[in-house]
Amino acid sequence: MAPVQASPRRGRNSLAPTRECGVTQALKARVHSGTAPLLSHIHAANLLHCVFATKERRALIAPELQQQLYAYLSGITDNLNFKILAAGGTSNHEHLLVGLPPGLNLAELVHKLEANSSRQLGENDVQFEWQRG
């Protein structure tokens, strides 16, 4: 089999050039025959820095509510099987460093964190809304 040549275009249709060697040929043969080893040792680390701002950057998160908010957000992430690695912020925005598992959609994660935290702050008599966008 001839090596794949690099496309002059960049983007989704371009392929990096490959070198052919004995190991590559042997692995290709095993893949085609269905006897290739499973790659159970693969590790994915998706670390994301999320910033949530209050609507119009109003000072809505009182210092005494911040620790409750972090605990609540941590509970949400535990239920979704991922972790908040670091959290911090001020009265008008929050920073979260999260480890996103490969099977969870980023948009879904942000939506669940925003919706549930807004609800929790509303239960503490705070007229609350996160900034859109």
Buried (B, 14 or more C-beta within 10 A) or exposed (E): EEEEEEEEEEEEEEEEEEEEEEEEEEEEEEEEEEEEEEEEEEEEEEEBEBEBBBBEEBEBBEEEBBEBBBEBBBEBBEEBEBEBEEBEBBBBBBEBBBBBEEEBEEEEBBEBBBEBBBEBBEEEEBEBBBBEE
